[in-house]
Structure formats: structure tokens, C-alpha cells
Amino acid sequence: HLYTKGQPDPDLVIRTSGEQRLSGFLMWQSVYSEFYFCEALWPDFRRVDFLRALRSFAQRERRFGR
């Protein structure tokens, strides 16, 4: 009964507010996702923060659990 049924698993999960935990968010779907933690609170999250997350993701070597 998930709203994510039929959707691809996320490649990147961006966590705002400086917290370095997921609190059970997309626990099964994000098993091979890359995580980016941002200090900005969600209302203050800007385009530049998003671009930084994308740049960080692009520089990573994905291992998919290996």
C-alpha cells in the first residue's frame, strides 16, 4: 500500500535540516540510493543547494551494496 508502487527506486535522497538520519523514510526503496545531507532547512533549500547535491552525486562511484 505504498504510493511508490510502480515507481523506480530513488538514485539520490537529499536530507535537509542537518539531520543525518532518515527516520524510516523510504527504508526499502532507498537501499541502494546515495544520500546527501544538507544543513539548510526545507523552506530555505535553494536552487544552489540542489545543484550542490547533484554535483556531489555526479562525482560519486556507485557501488550498489558491493
CHARMM internal coordinates of N, CA and C (Angstrom, degrees):
IC EDIT
DIST 1 N 1 CA 1.4473
DIST 1 CA 1 C 1.5243
ANGL 1 N 1 CA 1 C 111.38
DIST 1 C 2 N 1.3043
ANGL 1 CA 1 C 2 N 115.45
DIHE 1 N 1 CA 1 C 2 N 40.30
DIST 2 N 2 CA 1.4576
ANGL 1 C 2 N 2 CA 119.18
DIHE 1 CA 1 C 2 N 2 CA 178.58
DIST 2 CA 2 C 1.5161
ANGL 2 N 2 CA 2 C 110.29
DIHE 1 C 2 N 2 CA 2 C -96.11
DIST 2 C 3 N 1.3058
ANGL 2 CA 2 C 3 N 115.78
DIHE 2 N 2 CA 2 C 3 N 146.95
DIST 3 N 3 CA 1.4601
ANGL 2 C 3 N 3 CA 120.34
DIHE 2 CA 2 C 3 N 3 CA 175.26
DIST 3 CA 3 C 1.5190
ANGL 3 N 3 CA 3 C 111.59
DIHE 2 C 3 N 3 CA 3 C -72.25
DIST 3 C 4 N 1.3313
ANGL 3 CA 3 C 4 N 117.21
DIHE 3 N 3 CA 3 C 4 N -8.97
DIST 4 N 4 CA 1.4617
ANGL 3 C 4 N 4 CA 120.99
DIHE 3 CA 3 C 4 N 4 CA -177.81
DIST 4 CA 4 C 1.5245
ANGL 4 N 4 CA 4 C 112.56
DIHE 3 C 4 N 4 CA 4 C -91.64
DIST 4 C 5 N 1.3196
ANGL 4 CA 4 C 5 N 117.85
DIHE 4 N 4 CA 4 C 5 N 0.16
DIST 5 N 5 CA 1.4673
ANGL 4 C 5 N 5 CA 120.68
DIHE 4 CA 4 C 5 N 5 CA -179.10
DIST 5 CA 5 C 1.5315
ANGL 5 N 5 CA 5 C 109.85
DIHE 4 C 5 N 5 CA 5 C -56.26
DIST 5 C 6 N 1.3188
ANGL 5 CA 5 C 6 N 115.04
DIHE 5 N 5 CA 5 C 6 N 129.85
DIST 6 N 6 CA 1.4548
ANGL 5 C 6 N 6 CA 120.29
DIHE 5 CA 5 C 6 N 6 CA 179.59
DIST 6 CA 6 C 1.5181
ANGL 6 N 6 CA 6 C 114.24
DIHE 5 C 6 N 6 CA 6 C 84.44
DIST 6 C 7 N 1.3208
ANGL 6 CA 6 C 7 N 117.90
DIHE 6 N 6 CA 6 C 7 N -4.61
DIST 7 N 7 CA 1.4657
ANGL 6 C 7 N 7 CA 122.11
DIHE 6 CA 6 C 7 N 7 CA 178.88
DIST 7 CA 7 C 1.5301
ANGL 7 N 7 CA 7 C 109.32
DIHE 6 C 7 N 7 CA 7 C -97.06
DIST 7 C 8 N 1.3255
ANGL 7 CA 7 C 8 N 118.74
DIHE 7 N 7 CA 7 C 8 N 146.86
DIST 8 N 8 CA 1.4669
ANGL 7 C 8 N 8 CA 119.86
DIHE 7 CA 7 C 8 N 8 CA 176.82
DIST 8 CA 8 C 1.5276
ANGL 8 N 8 CA 8 C 110.59
DIHE 7 C 8 N 8 CA 8 C -68.77
DIST 8 C 9 N 1.3209
ANGL 8 CA 8 C 9 N 115.61
DIHE 8 N 8 CA 8 C 9 N 151.96
DIST 9 N 9 CA 1.4625
ANGL 8 C 9 N 9 CA 120.14
DIHE 8 CA 8 C 9 N 9 CA 177.10
DIST 9 CA 9 C 1.5267
ANGL 9 N 9 CA 9 C 109.46
DIHE 8 C 9 N 9 CA 9 C -66.63
DIST 9 C 10 N 1.3266
ANGL 9 CA 9 C 10 N 117.88
DIHE 9 N 9 CA 9 C 10 N 147.93
DIST 10 N 10 CA 1.4685
ANGL 9 C 10 N 10 CA 119.70
DIHE 9 CA 9 C 10 N 10 CA -178.01
DIST 10 CA 10 C 1.5254
ANGL 10 N 10 CA 10 C 111.85
DIHE 9 C 10 N 10 CA 10 C -71.21
DIST 10 C 11 N 1.3165
ANGL 10 CA 10 C 11 N 116.37
DIHE 10 N 10 CA 10 C 11 N 141.60
DIST 11 N 11 CA 1.4608
ANGL 10 C 11 N 11 CA 121.77
DIHE 10 CA 10 C 11 N 11 CA 173.99
DIST 11 CA 11 C 1.5218
ANGL 11 N 11 CA 11 C 110.46
DIHE 10 C 11 N 11 CA 11 C -83.83
DIST 11 C 12 N 1.3172
ANGL 11 CA 11 C 12 N 116.57
DIHE 11 N 11 CA 11 C 12 N -31.65
DIST 12 N 12 CA 1.4640
ANGL 11 C 12 N 12 CA 122.58
DIHE 11 CA 11 C 12 N 12 CA -176.17
DIST 12 CA 12 C 1.5184
ANGL 12 N 12 CA 12 C 109.41
DIHE 11 C 12 N 12 CA 12 C -135.61
DIST 12 C 13 N 1.3311
ANGL 12 CA 12 C 13 N 115.54
DIHE 12 N 12 CA 12 C 13 N 131.79
DIST 13 N 13 CA 1.4643
ANGL 12 C 13 N 13 CA 121.95
DIHE 12 CA 12 C 13 N 13 CA 174.22
DIST 13 CA 13 C 1.5203
ANGL 13 N 13 CA 13 C 106.86
DIHE 12 C 13 N 13 CA 13 C -117.33
DIST 13 C 14 N 1.3170
ANGL 13 CA 13 C 14 N 116.55
DIHE 13 N 13 CA 13 C 14 N 122.63
DIST 14 N 14 CA 1.4641
ANGL 13 C 14 N 14 CA 122.03
DIHE 13 CA 13 C 14 N 14 CA 179.05
DIST 14 CA 14 C 1.5178
ANGL 14 N 14 CA 14 C 107.88
DIHE 13 C 14 N 14 CA 14 C -102.55
DIST 14 C 15 N 1.3375
ANGL 14 CA 14 C 15 N 116.74
DIHE 14 N 14 CA 14 C 15 N 121.97
DIST 15 N 15 CA 1.4654
ANGL 14 C 15 N 15 CA 121.92
DIHE 14 CA 14 C 15 N 15 CA 179.43
DIST 15 CA 15 C 1.5151
ANGL 15 N 15 CA 15 C 107.93
DIHE 14 C 15 N 15 CA 15 C -109.58
DIST 15 C 16 N 1.3142
ANGL 15 CA 15 C 16 N 115.98
DIHE 15 N 15 CA 15 C 16 N 117.64
DIST 16 N 16 CA 1.4630
ANGL 15 C 16 N 16 CA 121.00
DIHE 15 CA 15 C 16 N 16 CA 179.49
DIST 16 CA 16 C 1.5214
ANGL 16 N 16 CA 16 C 110.34
DIHE 15 C 16 N 16 CA 16 C -91.15
DIST 16 C 17 N 1.2964
ANGL 16 CA 16 C 17 N 117.05
DIHE 16 N 16 CA 16 C 17 N 173.75
DIST 17 N 17 CA 1.4670
ANGL 16 C 17 N 17 CA 128.17
DIHE 16 CA 16 C 17 N 17 CA 174.70
DIST 17 CA 17 C 1.5184
ANGL 17 N 17 CA 17 C 114.33
DIHE 16 C 17 N 17 CA 17 C 82.85
DIST 17 C 18 N 1.3191
ANGL 17 CA 17 C 18 N 118.26
DIHE 17 N 17 CA 17 C 18 N 4.66
DIST 18 N 18 CA 1.4535
ANGL 17 C 18 N 18 CA 120.04
DIHE 17 CA 17 C 18 N 18 CA 177.41
DIST 18 CA 18 C 1.5158
ANGL 18 N 18 CA 18 C 114.32
DIHE 17 C 18 N 18 CA 18 C 81.13
DIST 18 C 19 N 1.3195
ANGL 18 CA 18 C 19 N 118.07
DIHE 18 N 18 CA 18 C 19 N -8.35
DIST 19 N 19 CA 1.4637
ANGL 18 C 19 N 19 CA 121.14
DIHE 18 CA 18 C 19 N 19 CA 177.71
DIST 19 CA 19 C 1.5217
ANGL 19 N 19 CA 19 C 109.05
DIHE 18 C 19 N 19 CA 19 C -71.66
DIST 19 C 20 N 1.3214
ANGL 19 CA 19 C 20 N 116.56
DIHE 19 N 19 CA 19 C 20 N 134.77
DIST 20 N 20 CA 1.4600
ANGL 19 C 20 N 20 CA 119.79
DIHE 19 CA 19 C 20 N 20 CA 179.17
DIST 20 CA 20 C 1.5229
ANGL 20 N 20 CA 20 C 109.56
DIHE 19 C 20 N 20 CA 20 C -108.52
DIST 20 C 21 N 1.3072
ANGL 20 CA 20 C 21 N 114.77
DIHE 20 N 20 CA 20 C 21 N 55.15
DIST 21 N 21 CA 1.4588
ANGL 20 C 21 N 21 CA 122.33
DIHE 20 CA 20 C 21 N 21 CA 175.89
DIST 21 CA 21 C 1.5172
ANGL 21 N 21 CA 21 C 107.68
DIHE 20 C 21 N 21 CA 21 C -147.73
DIST 21 C 22 N 1.3124
ANGL 21 CA 21 C 22 N 116.34
DIHE 21 N 21 CA 21 C 22 N 160.18
DIST 22 N 22 CA 1.4639
ANGL 21 C 22 N 22 CA 120.22
DIHE 21 CA 21 C 22 N 22 CA -177.58
DIST 22 CA 22 C 1.5211
ANGL 22 N 22 CA 22 C 112.80
DIHE 21 C 22 N 22 CA 22 C -107.09
DIST 22 C 23 N 1.3158
ANGL 22 CA 22 C 23 N 117.66
DIHE 22 N 22 CA 22 C 23 N -14.23
DIST 23 N 23 CA 1.4654
ANGL 22 C 23 N 23 CA 122.28
DIHE 22 CA 22 C 23 N 23 CA 178.65
DIST 23 CA 23 C 1.5267
ANGL 23 N 23 CA 23 C 111.81
DIHE 22 C 23 N 23 CA 23 C 55.67
DIST 23 C 24 N 1.3197
ANGL 23 CA 23 C 24 N 117.54
DIHE 23 N 23 CA 23 C 24 N 35.96
DIST 24 N 24 CA 1.4554
ANGL 23 C 24 N 24 CA 121.91
DIHE 23 CA 23 C 24 N 24 CA 177.58
DIST 24 CA 24 C 1.5123
ANGL 24 N 24 CA 24 C 115.13
DIHE 23 C 24 N 24 CA 24 C 79.23
DIST 24 C 25 N 1.3174
ANGL 24 CA 24 C 25 N 117.86
DIHE 24 N 24 CA 24 C 25 N 5.49
DIST 25 N 25 CA 1.4647
ANGL 24 C 25 N 25 CA 122.10
DIHE 24 CA 24 C 25 N 25 CA -177.81
DIST 25 CA 25 C 1.5216
ANGL 25 N 25 CA 25 C 110.63
DIHE 24 C 25 N 25 CA 25 C -67.54
DIST 25 C 26 N 1.3069
ANGL 25 CA 25 C 26 N 117.89
DIHE 25 N 25 CA 25 C 26 N 122.67
DIST 26 N 26 CA 1.4720
ANGL 25 C 26 N 26 CA 124.09
DIHE 25 CA 25 C 26 N 26 CA 179.43
DIST 26 CA 26 C 1.5300
ANGL 26 N 26 CA 26 C 111.90
DIHE 25 C 26 N 26 CA 26 C 46.76
DIST 26 C 27 N 1.3162
ANGL 26 CA 26 C 27 N 115.69
DIHE 26 N 26 CA 26 C 27 N 45.90
DIST 27 N 27 CA 1.4614
ANGL 26 C 27 N 27 CA 121.19
DIHE 26 CA 26 C 27 N 27 CA -173.37
DIST 27 CA 27 C 1.5301
ANGL 27 N 27 CA 27 C 112.68
DIHE 26 C 27 N 27 CA 27 C -54.92
DIST 27 C 28 N 1.3012
ANGL 27 CA 27 C 28 N 118.51
DIHE 27 N 27 CA 27 C 28 N -47.10
DIST 28 N 28 CA 1.4647
ANGL 27 C 28 N 28 CA 121.31
DIHE 27 CA 27 C 28 N 28 CA -177.45
DIST 28 CA 28 C 1.5211
ANGL 28 N 28 CA 28 C 111.57
DIHE 27 C 28 N 28 CA 28 C -82.32
DIST 28 C 29 N 1.3051
ANGL 28 CA 28 C 29 N 117.45
DIHE 28 N 28 CA 28 C 29 N -35.47
DIST 29 N 29 CA 1.4619
ANGL 28 C 29 N 29 CA 120.77
DIHE 28 CA 28 C 29 N 29 CA -176.61
DIST 29 CA 29 C 1.5241
ANGL 29 N 29 CA 29 C 112.58
DIHE 28 C 29 N 29 CA 29 C -72.96
DIST 29 C 30 N 1.3209
ANGL 29 CA 29 C 30 N 117.50
DIHE 29 N 29 CA 29 C 30 N -24.13
DIST 30 N 30 CA 1.4659
ANGL 29 C 30 N 30 CA 120.24
DIHE 29 CA 29 C 30 N 30 CA -174.89
DIST 30 CA 30 C 1.5299
ANGL 30 N 30 CA 30 C 113.17
DIHE 29 C 30 N 30 CA 30 C -100.21
DIST 30 C 31 N 1.3192
ANGL 30 CA 30 C 31 N 117.19
DIHE 30 N 30 CA 30 C 31 N 16.36
DIST 31 N 31 CA 1.4587
ANGL 30 C 31 N 31 CA 120.32
DIHE 30 CA 30 C 31 N 31 CA -175.34
DIST 31 CA 31 C 1.5354
ANGL 31 N 31 CA 31 C 112.73
DIHE 30 C 31 N 31 CA 31 C -57.74
DIST 31 C 32 N 1.3283
ANGL 31 CA 31 C 32 N 118.67
DIHE 31 N 31 CA 31 C 32 N -34.87
DIST 32 N 32 CA 1.4637
ANGL 31 C 32 N 32 CA 121.68
DIHE 31 CA 31 C 32 N 32 CA 178.41
DIST 32 CA 32 C 1.5230
ANGL 32 N 32 CA 32 C 112.43
DIHE 31 C 32 N 32 CA 32 C -110.80
DIST 32 C 33 N 1.3023
ANGL 32 CA 32 C 33 N 117.17
DIHE 32 N 32 CA 32 C 33 N 15.33
DIST 33 N 33 CA 1.4642
ANGL 32 C 33 N 33 CA 121.50
DIHE 32 CA 32 C 33 N 33 CA 179.27
DIST 33 CA 33 C 1.5190
ANGL 33 N 33 CA 33 C 110.37
DIHE 32 C 33 N 33 CA 33 C -77.29
DIST 33 C 34 N 1.3059
ANGL 33 CA 33 C 34 N 115.55
DIHE 33 N 33 CA 33 C 34 N 155.92
DIST 34 N 34 CA 1.4585
ANGL 33 C 34 N 34 CA 121.96
DIHE 33 CA 33 C 34 N 34 CA 169.83
DIST 34 CA 34 C 1.5263
ANGL 34 N 34 CA 34 C 106.64
DIHE 33 C 34 N 34 CA 34 C -93.12
DIST 34 C 35 N 1.3222
ANGL 34 CA 34 C 35 N 116.79
DIHE 34 N 34 CA 34 C 35 N 145.41
DIST 35 N 35 CA 1.4602
ANGL 34 C 35 N 35 CA 121.38
DIHE 34 CA 34 C 35 N 35 CA -178.27
DIST 35 CA 35 C 1.5184
ANGL 35 N 35 CA 35 C 110.41
DIHE 34 C 35 N 35 CA 35 C -114.08
DIST 35 C 36 N 1.3100
ANGL 35 CA 35 C 36 N 114.79
DIHE 35 N 35 CA 35 C 36 N 141.09
DIST 36 N 36 CA 1.4598
ANGL 35 C 36 N 36 CA 121.65
DIHE 35 CA 35 C 36 N 36 CA 176.22
DIST 36 CA 36 C 1.5228
ANGL 36 N 36 CA 36 C 106.65
DIHE 35 C 36 N 36 CA 36 C -129.07
DIST 36 C 37 N 1.3319
ANGL 36 CA 36 C 37 N 116.30
DIHE 36 N 36 CA 36 C 37 N 124.37
DIST 37 N 37 CA 1.4578
ANGL 36 C 37 N 37 CA 121.66
DIHE 36 CA 36 C 37 N 37 CA -179.33
DIST 37 CA 37 C 1.5194
ANGL 37 N 37 CA 37 C 108.99
DIHE 36 C 37 N 37 CA 37 C -106.14
DIST 37 C 38 N 1.3155
ANGL 37 CA 37 C 38 N 115.67
DIHE 37 N 37 CA 37 C 38 N 127.91
DIST 38 N 38 CA 1.4602
ANGL 37 C 38 N 38 CA 122.94
DIHE 37 CA 37 C 38 N 38 CA -175.39
DIST 38 CA 38 C 1.5271
ANGL 38 N 38 CA 38 C 109.43
DIHE 37 C 38 N 38 CA 38 C -121.31
DIST 38 C 39 N 1.3102
ANGL 38 CA 38 C 39 N 116.95
DIHE 38 N 38 CA 38 C 39 N 136.91
DIST 39 N 39 CA 1.4644
ANGL 38 C 39 N 39 CA 121.44
DIHE 38 CA 38 C 39 N 39 CA -179.55
DIST 39 CA 39 C 1.5271
ANGL 39 N 39 CA 39 C 113.51
DIHE 38 C 39 N 39 CA 39 C -70.34
DIST 39 C 40 N 1.3160
ANGL 39 CA 39 C 40 N 117.56
DIHE 39 N 39 CA 39 C 40 N -26.04
DIST 40 N 40 CA 1.4732
ANGL 39 C 40 N 40 CA 121.06
DIHE 39 CA 39 C 40 N 40 CA -176.30
DIST 40 CA 40 C 1.5242
ANGL 40 N 40 CA 40 C 110.79
DIHE 39 C 40 N 40 CA 40 C -65.17
DIST 40 C 41 N 1.3142
ANGL 40 CA 40 C 41 N 115.94
DIHE 40 N 40 CA 40 C 41 N 141.43
DIST 41 N 41 CA 1.4626
ANGL 40 C 41 N 41 CA 120.40
DIHE 40 CA 40 C 41 N 41 CA 171.73
DIST 41 CA 41 C 1.5243
ANGL 41 N 41 CA 41 C 108.47
DIHE 40 C 41 N 41 CA 41 C -73.59
DIST 41 C 42 N 1.3335
ANGL 41 CA 41 C 42 N 117.40
DIHE 41 N 41 CA 41 C 42 N 155.83
DIST 42 N 42 CA 1.4612
ANGL 41 C 42 N 42 CA 120.06
DIHE 41 CA 41 C 42 N 42 CA -175.80
DIST 42 CA 42 C 1.5320
ANGL 42 N 42 CA 42 C 113.37
DIHE 41 C 42 N 42 CA 42 C -53.90
DIST 42 C 43 N 1.3377
ANGL 42 CA 42 C 43 N 119.94
DIHE 42 N 42 CA 42 C 43 N -45.49
DIST 43 N 43 CA 1.4762
ANGL 42 C 43 N 43 CA 117.84
DIHE 42 CA 42 C 43 N 43 CA -179.88
DIST 43 CA 43 C 1.5288
ANGL 43 N 43 CA 43 C 113.20
DIHE 42 C 43 N 43 CA 43 C -62.99
DIST 43 C 44 N 1.3317
ANGL 43 CA 43 C 44 N 116.71
DIHE 43 N 43 CA 43 C 44 N -22.99
DIST 44 N 44 CA 1.4651
ANGL 43 C 44 N 44 CA 121.18
DIHE 43 CA 43 C 44 N 44 CA -178.58
DIST 44 CA 44 C 1.5282
ANGL 44 N 44 CA 44 C 112.90
DIHE 43 C 44 N 44 CA 44 C -97.72
DIST 44 C 45 N 1.3181
ANGL 44 CA 44 C 45 N 117.80
DIHE 44 N 44 CA 44 C 45 N -1.42
DIST 45 N 45 CA 1.4649
ANGL 44 C 45 N 45 CA 122.79
DIHE 44 CA 44 C 45 N 45 CA -179.34
DIST 45 CA 45 C 1.5232
ANGL 45 N 45 CA 45 C 109.04
DIHE 44 C 45 N 45 CA 45 C -65.02
DIST 45 C 46 N 1.3370
ANGL 45 CA 45 C 46 N 115.51
DIHE 45 N 45 CA 45 C 46 N 122.65
DIST 46 N 46 CA 1.4661
ANGL 45 C 46 N 46 CA 120.66
DIHE 45 CA 45 C 46 N 46 CA -174.09
DIST 46 CA 46 C 1.5232
ANGL 46 N 46 CA 46 C 111.42
DIHE 45 C 46 N 46 CA 46 C -112.13
DIST 46 C 47 N 1.2915
ANGL 46 CA 46 C 47 N 114.51
DIHE 46 N 46 CA 46 C 47 N 173.11
DIST 47 N 47 CA 1.4657
ANGL 46 C 47 N 47 CA 120.44
DIHE 46 CA 46 C 47 N 47 CA 177.92
DIST 47 CA 47 C 1.5254
ANGL 47 N 47 CA 47 C 110.59
DIHE 46 C 47 N 47 CA 47 C -58.57
DIST 47 C 48 N 1.3203
ANGL 47 CA 47 C 48 N 117.60
DIHE 47 N 47 CA 47 C 48 N -39.90
DIST 48 N 48 CA 1.4610
ANGL 47 C 48 N 48 CA 121.17
DIHE 47 CA 47 C 48 N 48 CA -179.66
DIST 48 CA 48 C 1.5336
ANGL 48 N 48 CA 48 C 110.38
DIHE 47 C 48 N 48 CA 48 C -63.80
DIST 48 C 49 N 1.3230
ANGL 48 CA 48 C 49 N 118.35
DIHE 48 N 48 CA 48 C 49 N -35.67
DIST 49 N 49 CA 1.4647
ANGL 48 C 49 N 49 CA 121.12
DIHE 48 CA 48 C 49 N 49 CA 176.62
DIST 49 CA 49 C 1.5291
ANGL 49 N 49 CA 49 C 110.33
DIHE 48 C 49 N 49 CA 49 C -64.36
DIST 49 C 50 N 1.3249
ANGL 49 CA 49 C 50 N 115.83
DIHE 49 N 49 CA 49 C 50 N -42.00
DIST 50 N 50 CA 1.4617
ANGL 49 C 50 N 50 CA 120.89
DIHE 49 CA 49 C 50 N 50 CA 178.20
DIST 50 CA 50 C 1.5267
ANGL 50 N 50 CA 50 C 110.98
DIHE 49 C 50 N 50 CA 50 C -63.24
DIST 50 C 51 N 1.3242
ANGL 50 CA 50 C 51 N 116.43
DIHE 50 N 50 CA 50 C 51 N -42.91
DIST 51 N 51 CA 1.4637
ANGL 50 C 51 N 51 CA 120.28
DIHE 50 CA 50 C 51 N 51 CA 179.29
DIST 51 CA 51 C 1.5264
ANGL 51 N 51 CA 51 C 111.58
DIHE 50 C 51 N 51 CA 51 C -65.22
DIST 51 C 52 N 1.3223
ANGL 51 CA 51 C 52 N 117.40
DIHE 51 N 51 CA 51 C 52 N -35.94
DIST 52 N 52 CA 1.4706
ANGL 51 C 52 N 52 CA 120.88
DIHE 51 CA 51 C 52 N 52 CA 176.11
DIST 52 CA 52 C 1.5251
ANGL 52 N 52 CA 52 C 110.56
DIHE 51 C 52 N 52 CA 52 C -63.75
DIST 52 C 53 N 1.3196
ANGL 52 CA 52 C 53 N 116.37
DIHE 52 N 52 CA 52 C 53 N -41.72
DIST 53 N 53 CA 1.4663
ANGL 52 C 53 N 53 CA 120.57
DIHE 52 CA 52 C 53 N 53 CA 178.17
DIST 53 CA 53 C 1.5218
ANGL 53 N 53 CA 53 C 110.47
DIHE 52 C 53 N 53 CA 53 C -62.64
DIST 53 C 54 N 1.3260
ANGL 53 CA 53 C 54 N 116.89
DIHE 53 N 53 CA 53 C 54 N -43.64
DIST 54 N 54 CA 1.4615
ANGL 53 C 54 N 54 CA 120.52
DIHE 53 CA 53 C 54 N 54 CA 178.82
DIST 54 CA 54 C 1.5236
ANGL 54 N 54 CA 54 C 111.58
DIHE 53 C 54 N 54 CA 54 C -64.24
DIST 54 C 55 N 1.3276
ANGL 54 CA 54 C 55 N 116.95
DIHE 54 N 54 CA 54 C 55 N -40.05
DIST 55 N 55 CA 1.4649
ANGL 54 C 55 N 55 CA 120.70
DIHE 54 CA 54 C 55 N 55 CA 178.64
DIST 55 CA 55 C 1.5308
ANGL 55 N 55 CA 55 C 110.30
DIHE 54 C 55 N 55 CA 55 C -64.05
DIST 55 C 56 N 1.3179
ANGL 55 CA 55 C 56 N 116.35
DIHE 55 N 55 CA 55 C 56 N -43.98
DIST 56 N 56 CA 1.4549
ANGL 55 C 56 N 56 CA 120.43
DIHE 55 CA 55 C 56 N 56 CA 178.03
DIST 56 CA 56 C 1.5295
ANGL 56 N 56 CA 56 C 110.86
DIHE 55 C 56 N 56 CA 56 C -60.80
DIST 56 C 57 N 1.3124
ANGL 56 CA 56 C 57 N 116.34
DIHE 56 N 56 CA 56 C 57 N -43.89
DIST 57 N 57 CA 1.4656
ANGL 56 C 57 N 57 CA 121.43
DIHE 56 CA 56 C 57 N 57 CA 179.05
DIST 57 CA 57 C 1.5286
ANGL 57 N 57 CA 57 C 111.25
DIHE 56 C 57 N 57 CA 57 C -62.41
DIST 57 C 58 N 1.3111
ANGL 57 CA 57 C 58 N 117.20
DIHE 57 N 57 CA 57 C 58 N -42.06
DIST 58 N 58 CA 1.4623
ANGL 57 C 58 N 58 CA 121.74
DIHE 57 CA 57 C 58 N 58 CA -177.96
DIST 58 CA 58 C 1.5288
ANGL 58 N 58 CA 58 C 112.03
DIHE 57 C 58 N 58 CA 58 C -65.43
DIST 58 C 59 N 1.3324
ANGL 58 CA 58 C 59 N 117.72
DIHE 58 N 58 CA 58 C 59 N -26.29
DIST 59 N 59 CA 1.4596
ANGL 58 C 59 N 59 CA 121.57
DIHE 58 CA 58 C 59 N 59 CA -177.79
DIST 59 CA 59 C 1.5249
ANGL 59 N 59 CA 59 C 112.91
DIHE 58 C 59 N 59 CA 59 C -87.34
DIST 59 C 60 N 1.3082
ANGL 59 CA 59 C 60 N 117.40
DIHE 59 N 59 CA 59 C 60 N -6.15
DIST 60 N 60 CA 1.4610
ANGL 59 C 60 N 60 CA 120.92
DIHE 59 CA 59 C 60 N 60 CA -176.54
DIST 60 CA 60 C 1.5241
ANGL 60 N 60 CA 60 C 111.58
DIHE 59 C 60 N 60 CA 60 C -86.91
DIST 60 C 61 N 1.3231
ANGL 60 CA 60 C 61 N 114.44
DIHE 60 N 60 CA 60 C 61 N 151.38
DIST 61 N 61 CA 1.4581
ANGL 60 C 61 N 61 CA 120.61
DIHE 60 CA 60 C 61 N 61 CA 171.93
DIST 61 CA 61 C 1.5256
ANGL 61 N 61 CA 61 C 106.77
DIHE 60 C 61 N 61 CA 61 C -101.22
DIST 61 C 62 N 1.3032
ANGL 61 CA 61 C 62 N 116.37
DIHE 61 N 61 CA 61 C 62 N 111.89
DIST 62 N 62 CA 1.4638
ANGL 61 C 62 N 62 CA 120.63
DIHE 61 CA 61 C 62 N 62 CA -177.27
DIST 62 CA 62 C 1.5208
ANGL 62 N 62 CA 62 C 109.86
DIHE 61 C 62 N 62 CA 62 C -76.39
DIST 62 C 63 N 1.3412
ANGL 62 CA 62 C 63 N 115.45
DIHE 62 N 62 CA 62 C 63 N 133.76
DIST 63 N 63 CA 1.4619
ANGL 62 C 63 N 63 CA 120.91
DIHE 62 CA 62 C 63 N 63 CA -176.85
DIST 63 CA 63 C 1.5268
ANGL 63 N 63 CA 63 C 112.67
DIHE 62 C 63 N 63 CA 63 C -111.66
DIST 63 C 64 N 1.3112
ANGL 63 CA 63 C 64 N 118.08
DIHE 63 N 63 CA 63 C 64 N -13.82
DIST 64 N 64 CA 1.4645
ANGL 63 C 64 N 64 CA 122.18
DIHE 63 CA 63 C 64 N 64 CA 178.30
DIST 64 CA 64 C 1.5304
ANGL 64 N 64 CA 64 C 112.28
DIHE 63 C 64 N 64 CA 64 C 50.51
DIST 64 C 65 N 1.3266
ANGL 64 CA 64 C 65 N 116.25
DIHE 64 N 64 CA 64 C 65 N 44.71
DIST 65 N 65 CA 1.4577
ANGL 64 C 65 N 65 CA 121.31
DIHE 64 CA 64 C 65 N 65 CA 176.05
DIST 65 CA 65 C 1.5201
ANGL 65 N 65 CA 65 C 115.27
DIHE 64 C 65 N 65 CA 65 C 84.68
DIST 65 C 66 N 1.3174
ANGL 65 CA 65 C 66 N 117.91
DIHE 65 N 65 CA 65 C 66 N 0.88
DIST 66 N 66 CA 1.4739
ANGL 65 C 66 N 66 CA 120.26
DIHE 65 CA 65 C 66 N 66 CA -179.53
DIST 66 CA 66 C 1.4924
ANGL 66 N 66 CA 66 C 111.03
DIHE 65 C 66 N 66 CA 66 C -88.28
END
COOR INIT
IC SEED 1 N 1 CA 1 C
IC BUILD
